[in-house]
Amino acid sequence: MTHLEFYEELLGLPGLKINAIEQFPRKIILHCETQVGNGICPQCGEPTGIVNQYDSRRVRDLDISGKEVWLHLRTRQFVCHVCNRCFNESPEWIMPGKSYTKRQAKWVFEMCAKQPFTEVGALLNMCHRTVERLFYEQAVQQIDLPARYAKVRKMGIDEIANRKGKNDYVCVLTDLERGTQLDVLKDRKKETLRAHFQALGEGFCEQLEVVSCDIWRTYIHVAKECFPNAEVVIDRFHVVKALNGVLDDIRKGLRREFKDAPCFKGIKWKLFKRPEKCDRAELDLL
Ligand SMILES: [Zn+2]
């Protein structure tokens, strides 16, 4: 193991690659880049691997041996080939738009519980105003989570027709383990879903382990974007529905092609029946 790899392992930040290290009396600078696959367009949710240019960013992480740790990060600016927009990648362990990691923010927040902002600022070599702002941002994220969301680990996202036949849907969120309804959102647009999940806070987004939804692409994109630790699964109802659709198309094709063959007549419901519920004659026919 090289000493660079040692530091990568010590930091344990996903996708972080350290290229060089500079040591100073009171700080350590790690020159690094991220190597996490494609970027996801914040506008349309499409993945893209096209890099437009590189930017650099300075991010403070937890101290090591009493020294400040600064990541000088080379970040990629991607181009979305669908909406032709540029956007910067932002690793999930950095506070969006800030110059510190999430765990640094958490640490500052915890320190503020025991001493005044000015004291924390002096200890960490940060402006006390920054400390104060950071404290309230963290506090909002930790307090605002409604109680019904507190224990949700597996969530379902589905829609129901608001007005039948009008292509007007509302989106329903359920707690899959407790079988309870969490919320009904006014529509199933990406912006609506994203705003709702972001308002619930990062703690909530990170605690989700499984998100189950139908094949509606927006749900899959939003789930991948908002819930870094969750596995996205397609619920069984929609998988079976899609499979049955294919099976029925094949049946219709055969029925047209072999108009006179009696074996394709009246077969439809037998095809969708569970094998263990079919009798001998039905099995023979199939
Ligand atoms: Zn896009």
Residues whose N, C-alpha, C, O or C-beta is under 5 A from the ligand:
A	BS01	ZN	C41 Q43 C44 G45 C80 V82 C83
